[in-house]
Amino acid sequence: MPEGDLQVFVADLHIHSVLSPCAQREMLPQCIILEALEKKIDMIALCDHNACDNVEVTVALGNRFGIWVIPSIEVETREEVHLLCYFPTVLQLQNFNHLVSASLLPMPLREDIWGEEWVIGEDGQVSEKKAHLLTYPTTLSVEEVVTLVRTFGGVVVPAHVDRKHYSIVSQLGFIPPDLMIPAVEISQRAPWKEVAEQLGLQRFQVLCSSDAHQLSEIGLGKTYFLMYALNWSEFMLAMHGEAGRSIFLP
């Protein structure tokens, strides 16, 4: 049994940085951490589309300011389903990301249409601009992504399952009963109890995150985690609702 008492930690586990072309250019890792700090958010996840280049610097900044940043990525499957993928370490995420990158067709990035995709260095400056579009379906299926993520020690949460586009329900029509996922994410404006009832989500934990593309959106959607500490093992116990750990929504 861990020392101390169970605590409530505030989480926003779906935030985009300037690596996502759809995000505002203010979504720099340094600004995201300071915004989360100001809004008293304990744990965040940077979930850029099909890439994770800004995660390592954000994790380092989070360590400096006392915010736990879970290494993560948002993968678009070949069925155009968005899946949030969380990992224990940056290295495990990066190893998984190599496979995601290999499964992306090399489509040139039209910055005049899609916007820019920036990688940010430790000094806060743009260290690289991507030349290929990241917001594009990979060749991986939903089942393949879940299997690969679990192989690398991570966990998958289908994103915004209530939406009419890019959700597992909109694209497949249902959530495969044998899919190894403990939780699903609903949109921050959705009435979660009604959504859970309508979509038959009773067997899953339900998360709500902001899917923030600008700083003011961070924290608009949030989930409370009841855990002993901010670490991966406690996170996984809460995700599965085990040993007294749990997840609940405001």
Secondary structure, DSSP 8 states (H G I E B T S, - for coil): --SS--EEEEEEEEE--TTSTTS-TT--HHHHHHHHHHTT--EEEE--BT--TTHHHHHHHHHHHT-EEE-EEEEE-TT--EEEEE-SSHHHHHHHHHHHHHTB---B--HHHH---EEE-TTSSEEEE-SB--SS-BS--HHHHHHHHHHTT-EEEES-TTSSSSSHHHHHSS--TT---SEEEE-TTS-HHHHHHHHT-TTSEEEE---BSSGGGTTSS-EEEEESSSSHHHHHHHHHT-TT-EEE--
